Amino acid sequence: MRPLLASCFVLALLCAALARVVHADALDDEARRIAKQLQCPVCSGASVADSPSDLAGQMRSVIRAKLQAGEREEQIVAYFVERYGDGVLIEPPRRGIGLAVWLAPLTMLAVGAVLLWRLLRIWIRPRPAVSPIAGPSTATSAALHPPAAPYRNGTARAEGSAPASSVDRARAELDQFRREG
């Protein structure tokens, strides 16, 4: 009977040790998960879980101690936010200015999509075709080809020749574009 009791006792000790190891692993996993939510105040951009600084090590110890004391994740995160402010959170809170941080990329994406859609509509819109045989209308022709003006030497410019200056030509083309569009 003694050997059976001794083997049961050893088995109970092994089960207790195994349960303690499993509990410690679960506690470490939970502590790491919470530490990944917090940003190290010393290391820019590194989480408390990944930071090698002494302060991050102390924060990990506090997280572990609070988990052993039975505190919930929300309580632990609130403790650090109370001490260090919202800047300690890896993800900004979805309220106040933090809400703007969350919504700004979505807003910019929507505005860009609308602008791209409008620009594509303008580019794809069919233009009225001008028949090369018929030529421009008389109003367009008059705007493009004003009456012949004399050159500086006193001779008249030939009928149907280009306007005297590039400014006049640009104005005529702009007027034609406005009429067609």
C-alpha positions in Angstrom: 0.0 0.0 0.0 2.9 2.4 0.7 4.3 2.2 -2.8 0.9 3.0 -4.2 0.5 6.0 -1.9 4.1 7.2 -2.7 3.4 6.9 -6.5 0.1 8.9 -6.1 2.0 11.5 -4.1 4.7 11.8 -6.7 2.1 12.0 -9.4 0.3 14.7 -7.6 3.5 16.7 -7.2 4.2 16.3 -10.9 0.7 17.4 -11.9 1.1 20.5 -9.6 4.4 21.3 -11.1 3.1 20.9 -14.6 0.0 23.1 -13.8 2.3 25.7 -12.4 4.5 25.7 -15.5 1.4 25.9 -17.8 0.0 28.7 -15.6 3.3 30.6 -15.8 3.5 30.2 -19.6 -0.1 31.4 -19.9 0.7 34.4 -17.6 3.8 35.2 -19.6 1.8 35.1 -22.9 -0.9 37.4 -21.4 1.8 39.8 -20.1 3.5 39.9 -23.5 0.1 40.5 -25.2 -0.6 43.4 -22.9 3.0 44.8 -23.3 2.6 44.8 -27.1 -0.3 47.2 -26.7 1.9 49.7 -24.8 4.6 51.9 -26.3 7.9 52.3 -24.5 8.2 55.9 -23.2 12.0 55.8 -23.8 12.3 54.0 -27.1 10.5 55.8 -30.0 8.1 53.5 -31.7 9.0 50.3 -29.8 6.5 48.4 -27.8 7.1 47.6 -24.1 7.3 43.9 -25.1 10.1 44.5 -27.6 12.1 47.4 -26.0 15.4 46.6 -24.4 15.3 49.6 -22.1 15.2 49.4 -18.3 11.9 51.2 -18.0 10.3 48.7 -20.4 11.6 45.9 -18.2 10.1 47.5 -15.2 6.8 48.0 -17.0 6.8 44.3 -18.0 7.4 43.4 -14.3 4.5 45.6 -13.2 2.2 44.0 -15.9 3.2 40.5 -14.7 2.6 41.4 -11.0 -0.8 43.0 -11.7 -1.8 39.8 -13.7 -0.7 37.6 -10.7 -2.8 39.9 -8.5 -5.8 39.1 -10.6 -6.3 42.4 -12.4 -7.9 42.4 -15.9 -6.2 43.7 -19.1 -8.4 46.9 -19.2 -7.3 47.8 -15.6 -3.6 47.3 -16.4 -3.8 49.4 -19.6 -5.8 52.1 -17.7 -3.0 52.1 -15.0 -0.3 52.9 -17.6 -2.5 55.5 -19.4 -3.1 57.2 -16.1 0.7 57.3 -15.5 1.9 58.2 -19.0 -1.1 59.5 -20.9 -2.6 58.3 -24.2 0.8 58.5 -25.8 1.7 55.2 -24.2 -0.8 53.3 -26.3 0.5 51.8 -29.6 -3.0 52.4 -31.2 -4.3 55.9 -30.5 -7.7 55.9 -28.8 -10.8 56.3 -31.0 -12.0 59.5 -29.3 -11.0 63.2 -29.4 -7.9 63.9 -31.5 -7.2 60.1 -31.7 -10.5 59.8 -33.7 -9.0 62.3 -36.3 -5.9 60.1 -36.5 -8.1 57.1 -37.4 -10.4 58.9 -39.8 -7.8 61.1 -41.7 -6.5 58.3 -43.9 -10.0 57.1 -44.8 -11.1 60.7 -45.6 -8.0 61.3 -47.8 -8.7 58.0 -49.6 -12.3 59.0 -50.3 -11.4 62.5 -51.5 -8.7 61.1 -53.7 -11.2 58.6 -55.2 -13.7 61.3 -55.9 -11.1 63.5 -57.6 -9.8 60.7 -59.7 -13.3 59.8 -60.7 -14.1 63.4 -61.8 -10.8 63.7 -63.6 -11.3 60.4 -65.5 -14.8 61.6 -66.5 -13.4 64.8 -68.0 -10.6 62.9 -69.8 -13.0 60.2 -71.2 -15.8 62.6 -72.2 -16.2 62.5 -76.0 -15.3 65.7 -77.9 -17.3 66.9 -80.8 -15.6 66.0 -84.0 -14.7 68.7 -86.5 -15.0 67.6 -90.1 -11.9 68.4 -92.1 -14.0 68.9 -95.2 -16.5 71.2 -93.8 -14.0 73.4 -92.0 -14.7 75.5 -89.0 -17.9 77.5 -88.6 -18.0 81.1 -89.8 -17.9 82.4 -86.2 -14.9 80.2 -85.5 -13.3 81.2 -88.8 -13.8 84.9 -88.1 -12.2 84.4 -84.7 -9.3 82.5 -86.0 -8.8 84.6 -89.1 -9.4 88.3 -88.5 -9.5 90.6 -91.4 -6.1 91.2 -93.0 -4.1 93.8 -91.2 -1.2 95.6 -92.8 2.4 94.6 -92.0 4.8 97.2 -90.7 6.1 97.9 -94.1 2.5 98.9 -95.2 1.7 95.9 -97.3 -1.5 94.0 -96.5 -1.4 90.6 -95.0 -2.7 87.8 -97.3 -6.2 86.6 -96.6 -6.4 83.5 -94.5 -2.9 84.0 -93.0 -2.2 83.6 -89.3 -3.0 86.3 -86.8 -0.3 88.9 -86.2 0.7 87.8 -82.7 0.8 84.6 -80.7 -1.4 86.2 -78.0 -4.2 86.7 -80.6 -3.7 83.1 -81.8 -4.0 81.8 -78.2 -7.1 83.9 -77.6 -8.7 82.5 -80.7 -7.9 78.9 -79.8 -9.2 79.5 -76.2 -12.5 80.9 -77.6 -12.9 78.0 -79.9 -12.3 75.5 -77.0 -14.9 77.3 -74.9 -17.5 77.1 -77.6 -16.8 73.4 -78.3 -16.7 72.4 -74.6 
